[in-house]
Amino acid sequence: MKIIMGRLLFWLLWPLVWVYAPTKLRVRILVVCGDEFLATKSYFGRGYWELPGGGVKKGENPDSAAVRELYEETGIQCTKDAVTLLIPPQIFYESGLKMRYQIFVIKLAIKPQTTMQKHEIAALEWLLLKANDSKVANHVTAALSHND
């Protein structure tokens, strides 16, 4: 029921998001462990696999925001020194919307335990880096191609 409500809300708010999203910087973080990466599905949206991430708060550095969002959504703790810029701020077309993302990457030797934040995230899963899944958001495809 929560997924249906999130998707309905997405389409109702789509015009507002269409105007606001390109101006607001958001961060995403590609978490790589071996031949897999961590993907999330949000309640709000079209149900595509995305990278953990979210908005940058006023006065917050993007790398700090990526670390904070990773912890908030997955329970994975790291420092901003552990993340590397993968893609500088860029507009991505996601579900007919223009989203301005800055994408970071962190490479882990051991797969950490995750804790899905149920108020934001509908699903959390490790996916293969080389998988060709049409249900991933455009920013995921871009991040995976830059990660090689």
N, C-alpha and C positions, 0 to 999 in steps of 0.2 A: 504494500500500500504506500509506503514511504517513497519508493522509487517512482510510482505512478504520479504521486503528488509533486515530486521534484521535477519530473519531466513536464507536467502541466504548468507548473510555475515558470519553468524555463521558457516555454513558448509564450506565456502571458507577458513575461518581462523582456522578451526578446528585443522589442523596439528600444527600450531604455538601455539595455546592455549594448545594443548596436551603436548607440551614440557615445556611451561612456567608456566602453572597453578599450578602444584604441588609444585613449589618452592616459590611461592608468597602467603603470608598469606592474607586471606580475612576474613572479619567478617560478621556475620549475627546476627539479633536480633529478638527474638520471643517476640512479643507484645501481651500480654494476657489481655483480659477484660471480666470478667465473664466466660462464656462457649465458647468464641470465640477468635480467633487469627487473626492478620492482615497478609495478604498474598499479594504478588505482582506478576505480570507477566512482564517480560522484553521484549523489542523489540528484543533483541539479545538472541537467544537461541531456545529451542524447544517448548516453550509455556507452560511450567509447572509452577504451583504455587510455589513461593519461599518466603523466609523470606527477609525483607528489609536488605540491606547490600551492601558491596563493599570492595574495596581495602583499605589497611592500608598504609598511606603515610609515607615516610621516616621520622623517628624520632617521629612518632605518636604512642601513646599507643593504643592497640586494643580496650579498652573500650571507649576511646575518639573517635576512628574511628567509632565504632558502633553507638554512639550518633550522630555523624556528619552525617553518612549515613542515619540514621533514619530520621533526619530532612530534608536532601536533597531530599530524595525520597518520603516522606509522609507529611512533614510539622509539624510533631510531635516534640515538644521540650522537652527535659529532660536533667538532669545532669548525669554525669558518675557515681555519687554516687547512682543513682536510678536503675542502671542496675547491674545484677549479672551474673557471669560466669556460664553458663549451661554446655557447653562441651568445654574442652581445645582443642588446635589445633589438628585437626584430618583430615585425607584424606577421602573424600567422592567421590564416583563414580557417576558422573552426566552426563548423555547423552554420555557415553563412555569416559568421561574425568575424570581425577583425580583432584579434587579441594581441597585445604587446607583451611578449615574453622575453626574459633573459634566462638562459638555461645554463645550469651548472652541472658538474658531474662529480661523483665520488665513487672510487673503486675500492671495494672491500675484499679482504682475503677470506673472511668467514662470513657466511650468511647469518645476519643477526636475527634475533627473535623480534617479531613485529607485534604491535598492538593496534588494531584498527580502531580509529575514532568513529564510532557509529553515528554520531550526529552529523558528520560531513561525508564520510566515505561509505559507499554501498558494498564495495568489494576491494580486496587487496590481494595481489597475486604476483608471483615471480614468473616472468615470461621469457622465452628464449630470445636472445639477441638477434638471431638470424631468422626468426619466424616472420612470415609474411601474412600478417593479420589485417584484414581490411577494417577491422573494428578498433584501430588505434587512431588517436588524434594526429593531426598533421605535425604538431610539434614533437611528437614521439618519433615519427619517421625521420624528421630533420635531425633530432638529437642522435638517433642511432646511426645515421649516415655520417655525422661529424665525429662519432666516437671511434671509428675504425683506426 
